[in-house]
Amino acid sequence: MIDMEQISKADSRVFYFKPNSVYLEDPEKQRQYRQRFTQAASSLREPNKRFGVADQLDAEARALVDQALSDPEQVRTYLADFFERRVYHL
């Protein structure tokens, strides 16, 4: 604990530490930082690559339509395989 009554006016202690911030540096660095920040904030992000179970099932079902699986037994087997793979994937 610092005893404030024992500190003289001629004491050269420093009680403040300048924080590391780009806003306290020279104006050119501030301008570059703001420009990089606005470019990063305004750029388009990549769409999310994750698919849910419904999206994945729909994509595979559409692929099945191309294969013309109209037999219910084949579709039942396919759906059983799909959900089994899904359970093992989790």
PyMOL commands that set and color helices and strands:
alter all, ss='L'
color gray80, all
select helices_A, chain A and resi 4-6+22-24+27-42+53-67+72-89
alter helices_A, ss='H'
color red, helices_A
deselect
rebuild
show_as cartoon
